[in-house]
């Protein structure tokens, strides 16, 4: 099997849809010799911020000298970036070899009467097998959807269960209240784990605390780290930590090790106030790992924060024409995007390009976006769940009385970028759109 054949096989599994549940992935992993049982995992769930937080944790562990695997979804530009080892995407030959092994195992369980594994189950099995074969010290795993019935929850108790901010998303699968959704995500907390909780709405925090208490999992509340941006710019932001670390019982840590605020303001190479919450979750995760005996020097933490890159998240692609992309794809994400545009680009006119999946809360997102925009263009994400650009533009015209164009391709959109000083060209919405925009933009700049 070649790399191209491996990716074609993986993509072909989309025929079997998205099915929540652990039976099929359990059978597949059993056929593969249970690679998940030989990994020290850090499991990251949440509605917003879980990708950034997972990357921050993995980057820090790598900087501290640990061999670290990272599994995230979806891919932004190409499949291999979903499965990383010490920051490097899985090489083509390795992907081909592991995929062939997983393909054979999938065939064996289907022959034995199990259901066909879904694309996400296949991808999860590939990642777990790759990390086990690589002898990783840690495997950082981002939940795909929810938590309780997500394929990644087939792992035994992780050393850390991290819950980033919870909001209303995927309500057709997870429930229509924050309490219900938090219950699904908090199910990744298992006896033997420690829990890191990012700042949460009160209803979600109560559910997470109850679950942690039920399984005697020590809880580290990232809200106890007060992070403030003291300077912002194209470099990201300089951040001050105003609180010393706390232990799992909410008590200030008093020991010989210096508290995090001892190193003063530090650079975070990610823009936006929402990234302060993700950085706070990182500090809580480092404290939890240190309490469990893992050596992570302040220098490793600072290096990771200063160097981390996360494409597609409030990323400036070019200063002229000033062009930004952001994969905000639900109400909380769009709210953060609007706030960040006003913070980082005050006074700029906004030339907005927007595309979203039809099963998202499109109307409430538009209520945030339309007042921000001086010009609006609708685009169609590369997904069978996408809201077509023409339908999006028609909705904007009907509901807001604003002109809105609909363009058929990303190349057509890039041809309409405004290079006027003081104009921000902003692409926002589904990652199935933003990844294609990034690829097309970089390709066009490379050949001009």
N, C-alpha and C positions, 0 to 999 in steps of 0.2 A: 504494500500500500504506500502511495506517495502522499506528500502533504496535501496536494490538491484533492486527491481521492479521499483523504481523511476528512477534510472540510466538507466535501460534497456529501459524504456519508452522514456527517453530523447534521448538516442542514436538511437532509432528507427526512430526518426524524421529526421535523415540524409537522409532518403529515399526521402524527399521532396527538397533536395538540398539546395543551398544558393541563396536566392532571395533578392535583394536589393529593398527597398520600405517600406513605413510606413503605408500602408492601413491595412494589416493583423495584425501587432502588435498594431495598434491603436484600431482595433475592439476587439482584445484580452484584452487589458488593460481596455477598456470600460466595457467589460463583468465582469472584476475583480473589478470594482468600481474605476478605475483610481488611483492606488497606486502611480503612478509617480507624481501626482499633490500634494501629501502630503510629498514630500521629498525635502530637501535642497541639491541640487546636485552640484558636481564639475565634469565637463565633460572633458575628456582628449582624444585628437586626435593627430595624427601624424604618421610618417612612422617609425621612430626609437626612442626609449627612452620612449615611452608612458607608458609601463609597469613599468619601474623603477621609472618614475616620479609619476605615480599614487600611487605606494607603498610608496614613500617618503612622499607624501602629506598625505596619510592616516595614516602612522606611526606618523607623527608630530601631526596631529589632535588628535589621541588617546593619545599621550603623554601629550597633552595640556588639557586632561580631557573630550574631546568630544566623545560621542558614535558614532563610525564611521564604515560605511559599505564600502566594497571594492569589486568591480566586475571587473574581468579581464579575458582575453582569449588569447590563449587557456590554458587549464590546463597543467601543466608540468608532474605530475605523477598520480594524481587522481582527479576526478571531483570536489569534495567538496572544493578544494583549490581555485576554481574560485570565490566563494562567501564567503566573510569573514566579520566577525563582530569583531571589535577591534583586528584584527590580527588572530582570530581563525576561521578555516574553518567551514562552516555550518555543524552542527551535523546531523547525519543520520536521527534521528526521525523528526527533523525540515524539512530536505530536503524532506522526504517522505510526510509529511503533506502538505507542500506548493505545491509540484509537483502534488499531487492528486487534489488540488484545481485548479491548472492551467490546468490539463488534462480535467477536467470537463468543464472549460470555453472554452477550445479549441474545444471540442466536440460541445458545444452550438453554437459557431460562424460558424463552418462548417455546422451544420444543418441549419443555417440561410442563407447559400449560400456563405460564405466567403471561401477563400483558406485555405488549411491546413497550419498551422504555421510551419515554418522551425525550425530546432534544435536551432539556435541562438535566434529566437524569443521566443521560449519556455524558454530557459535559462535566457533570459533577463527578462521575466515576473516573473520567479521564484525569481530572485534576487531582483527586485523591490518590490514584495510582502513581501519577507522576511525582507527587510530593513524597509518597512513601519510598519510591525507588531512589529519590534524590537524597534521602536521609535527612530531611528537614528537621531543624530544632523546633520550629513553630510553623503551623499552617494557619494563615489568617483567611477565614472563609466568610464571604458576604452572603447573607440570605438572599434568595431570589425573590420570593413572595411570601409574606407573612412570617412564619417561623415554625409553628407547631407541625404542619404537614409539608413543609418545604423539604426538598431532597437533601439539603445540607444538614437537616436535623437528624439524619441517620447516624451522625457521629455520637460516640459516648460523651460523657461529661467533658466539656471543654475546660481548659485551665481558666479562661475568662469568657463570660457571656457579656457582650457589650450591646446596650440598647440605646440607639441614637433617638433623636426627637421623633415622637409619634404624632401623626396627623391623620386626617381623613383621606384615604386613598385606597384603591382596590376594594371599595366597600361592597361590591357584588360578591366578593370572595371572603372577606375578613369580618364583615359586620358594619353597621352604620353608625356606631358610636365609638368614641375614643376608648371607652372601657372594654368593649368587645375586641377592638383591634389590638389594644395593649395585651389582652389575654392571649391572643394568637402569637404575638411576638415574644412575650415573656416566657412562652413555653420552651424556649431554647435554654432557659436556666435550669440546670440539673444539680442534683446533690453531688458535691465535690467540686463545683465551680465557684469562682468568685464572680461578682456582678459589678459591672460598671454602668451607671445610669447617667446619660446626658441630661441636661436640663429639660424638664417635661411639663406638660400641662398637668394640673393637679390630679385629674381622673386617671391619667396614664401612670403617673408616679405611684399612686395608691396601689394599682394592680401589680406593678413591678415589685414594690416593697412586699406585698402580700405573698407573691410567688417566691421571692428570695427567702422570706421567713419560713415558708412551708417546707423548703428543702434545705434549710440551714446554710444558705449561701451568703457569705459576707458581702455586704453591699457598699460600694464606693460611689458616692454621689458627686458627679462632676460639677454640680452647681455650687459646691463649696469652694471651687477654685474661681476666684473673681478675676476674669481677664478683661483688660481694657486696651483698645488700640490707641496708642499715643501718637502715631504718625502713619499715614497711608500714602500709597503712591503706586507707580507702575511696578515697583519691586515687591509689592504685597503690603505688609503692614508690620510695624514695630509694636510689640505687645508687652504689656506689663501684667505680672501676676501679683495680685494684691492680697492673696491669702496663702498661708502655709498649708502643707498637706494635712489631711485628717485621716484617721484610721477608719476601719469598717464600722465603728460604733459612733462616728461623728465627733470623736475627740481629737484635739490637736496632737499631732505627732511630736514628741519631745525626745530627740535622740541625737547622737553625734553627727548623723548625716545632715548636711545642710538642707533647709527647705528649698522648694523650687524658686521662691522669690529671691533667694540669695544670689542668683545669677543676673538679676536685674532685667531690664527690657530685652526681649529677644525678637529675632526676625521670624515672621511666618510668611512663607512664600505662597500664600493663598489669600485672595482678596475677599472681603465681605464680612459683615458682622456675624453672619451665620457660621463662618469658619472659626470664630472664637469659641463657639460651643463645641465644635469638633476638636479643637485644640485642648479645651478643658477635659473632654473625654479621654484624650491621649494622656494628659497628666494623671488622671485618675487611673488609667490602665497601667501606666508605668509604676505608680505607687503600689497598685495591687500586685504587680509582678515582683517588685522589690520585696514586698512583704512575704511573697511566696519563695523567696530565696534566689531570684534571678538577678544577675548583675547588669544594671543598665546605668551607665554613667551619664551625668548631666551633659557632658560633651556630645554623646551620641544623640540625645534628645534635641539639643540645640542644632546640631548638624542636620538632622532629619527635617526639622521645622524650616530651616533656612533654605534647604535644597529641594524640597518636595515640589514636584510638578504634577498637576492633575488636569490633563487636557479636557477642554469642553466645559469647564466650570468657571464661569466669569473670566474667560481667557481672552486677552487682547491679541488678535492675530496680526494686526498691522496698525502703526500710528498714522499712516496716510495711504489710502483713506482710513480714518479711524474705524476699526472693525472689531467687534466683540461677539463672542459666541457664549451661550450659557444653556446648559441642559436642564433648566428648570421645567418640570413637566407636571406639576400638580400645584394646588393653591398655595401651600406653604412655600414651595420653591419659587413660584412667581412673585409672591409677596416679598421674599428676600431679594429677588432680582430687581424689582422696582426700587426698593430701598437702597440697594447698592448702586444702581445707576444714579440716583439722586445724590448719593454720598460721594462717589468717585468722579462723576461727570456733571457737576452742578452747572446749570446754565446752558448745557449742550442741547441742541435740537436732536431729536431721536428719530432716525429712519428705521422703523421696526419691521422685521421679518419674523413671521410667527407660524408655527405648525404644531398640531397637537393630535393625540389619539382621541378617537371619538368617545371612548369609555371614560375619559377624564372629566373633571368639572369645568368644562370649557367656558360656560357663561360667567362663572365667578372669577375665572382667570382673566377673561376679557374685561371685566369690570375694573380690574387692577391695571391692565396693560393699556387700554385705549386712552385714558387720560394722560398717560406718559408720552404717547407717540405723537409726532408731528406728521408722519407719513406711515402708512401701514400697508404691508404686502403679505398676503397669505401664501404659504407653501404646503405641500403635501409630504408628510414623513414617509419614509420607505417601510411601510408596514401595512398589512391587510386590515389593521384596526384603525388606520388613519382617518381623520376627518378630511375629506377632499378640500383642496384650496378654494375652489369655487364656492363650496358650501360655507366655508369659514368666512370668506369675503362677503358673501351675501348676508350672513348673520350680522357681521359688523355694520354693514350699511343699513340693515333693517332696524337693528336695536339701538344704534348710536347716531345714525344719520351722518356717518363719516365716510368719505371716500376710502375704498379699500380695493387694491388690485389683487388679482390671483395670477400667479405665474406658474407655468407647467414644469419648469426645471430649475435646479440650483444655479446652473450656468446662466440662465436668463436673469436670475436674481442678482448674481454677482455683477452682471453687466449694468445694473442700475445703482450700484454703490455711489454714494455722494461724497466727493472728496473736498467739499467746501469746509474751510476751517470752522470749527464749532459744531460740526455735525457728527453724531455718533451713529454708525451703522450697526445695529444690534440684531443678531439672530438668536431667538430664544424658543424653547419648546422641547419636544420629544428628542431624546438622544438618537432616535432613528433618523431624525433630520439633522441634528447638530453634527454628528459624525460625518455625514456625507458633505455637509457644508465645509467642514475643516479640510477634508481630503481634496475637494474641488478647489478651495481657495489656495491651499498650499501648492497644488499642482499648477494652477494658473500663474502664481507668482514665480514658480520655478522656471517657467518657459516664457517669461516676458522680461 
